[in-house]
Amino acid sequence: VDAVVSTMLPRLFSETTRARRPEVISQIQETMLRTPPRAVAGTLRGMATRADRTADLSRINIPTLILGSAEDALIPWDESRSMAAEMTNAELIAIPDAGHMAPLENPAAANAAILRFLGTLA
């Protein structure tokens, strides 16, 4: 578990969060370190064997919100933009001062984007 945490944790958070909100990172680190090794192994196995569904994006025609960030090391902004472009009814919102864990890193911006999007749904 330690090896996975030490590899993944730096990639989950932005430089901004590391500088301004290290307590958020510490909380996630503690949670990750408490995860049973069998659960970590299963998660890694699942991610390694998951099918690429990129070709299916064009078939999604319901309102979809994609939250992204220029500081996301796991899903680069260009990939988020491409994903949104493939979908017929997607909205892409950039969450500032955040990485992959945007709702934890910048909850005010993430929540505002989610609430605004939900307000547009019938």
C-alpha positions in Angstrom: 0.0 0.0 0.0 2.8 2.4 0.8 4.3 2.1 -2.7 1.0 2.8 -4.3 0.3 5.8 -2.1 3.8 7.3 -2.6 3.4 6.9 -6.4 -0.3 8.1 -6.7 -0.6 10.8 -4.1 1.7 13.3 -5.9 -0.3 12.9 -9.1 -3.7 13.4 -7.5 -3.2 17.0 -6.3 -2.2 20.3 -7.9 0.8 22.4 -6.8 -1.6 24.9 -5.5 -3.2 22.4 -3.1 0.3 21.3 -2.0 1.2 24.8 -1.2 -2.1 26.1 0.2 -4.0 23.1 1.6 -1.6 20.4 2.6 -4.1 19.2 5.2 -6.4 17.9 2.4 -3.5 15.8 1.1 -2.7 14.5 4.5 -6.3 13.4 5.0 -6.4 11.5 1.7 -3.0 10.0 2.4 -4.2 8.7 5.8 -7.3 7.2 4.1 -5.2 5.6 1.4 -2.8 4.1 3.9 -5.6 2.5 5.8 -6.9 0.7 2.7 -6.4 -3.1 2.9 -3.7 -4.4 0.5 -6.2 -6.7 -1.1 -8.5 -3.8 -1.9 -5.6 -1.8 -3.4 -4.6 -4.8 -5.5 -8.2 -5.3 -6.8 -8.5 -1.6 -7.7 -5.2 -1.6 -9.6 -6.2 -4.8 -11.4 -9.6 -3.3 -12.3 -8.0 -0.2 -13.7 -5.4 -2.2 -15.6 -8.0 -4.4 -17.3 -10.8 -1.9 -17.9 -11.9 -1.5 -21.5 -11.3 1.8 -23.4 -14.8 3.3 -23.9 -13.6 6.4 -25.8 -15.5 5.2 -28.9 -18.7 5.1 -26.9 -18.6 8.8 -26.0 -20.4 9.9 -29.2 -23.4 7.8 -28.2 -23.9 9.6 -25.0 -26.6 12.3 -25.6 -27.8 13.2 -22.2 -26.6 16.4 -20.4 -23.2 15.7 -19.0 -20.9 17.8 -16.9 -17.2 17.2 -17.1 -15.0 18.8 -14.5 -11.4 19.2 -15.5 -8.3 21.1 -14.5 -5.2 22.3 -16.2 -3.3 21.0 -13.3 -4.7 17.4 -13.5 -1.7 15.1 -13.9 -3.9 12.0 -14.5 -6.4 13.3 -17.0 -4.7 16.2 -18.9 -6.9 19.2 -19.9 -6.7 18.3 -23.6 -8.1 14.9 -22.9 -11.0 16.3 -21.0 -11.6 18.7 -23.8 -11.5 15.9 -26.4 -13.9 13.8 -24.2 -16.4 16.7 -24.1 -16.1 17.3 -27.8 -17.0 13.7 -28.6 -20.2 14.0 -26.6 -23.3 15.7 -28.1 -24.5 17.3 -24.9 -21.5 17.8 -22.7 -20.3 20.8 -20.8 -16.6 21.1 -19.8 -15.8 23.3 -16.8 -12.2 24.1 -15.7 -11.8 24.1 -12.0 -9.0 26.5 -11.1 -6.3 25.7 -8.5 -7.1 22.0 -8.6 -5.7 18.8 -9.9 -7.5 15.4 -10.2 -9.2 15.8 -6.9 -10.9 19.1 -7.8 -14.0 18.7 -5.5 -11.6 18.3 -2.5 -9.1 20.9 -3.7 -11.4 23.7 -4.7 -14.8 22.7 -3.3 -16.4 26.2 -3.8 -15.7 26.2 -7.5 -16.5 22.5 -8.0 -19.8 22.8 -6.0 -20.8 26.0 -7.9 -20.2 24.3 -11.2 -22.2 21.2 -10.2 -25.1 23.3 -8.8 -25.2 25.5 -11.8 -25.3 22.5 -14.1 -28.0 20.7 -12.1 -30.0 23.9 -12.2 -30.1 23.6 -16.0 -31.7 20.2 -16.0 -35.4 19.8 -16.3 
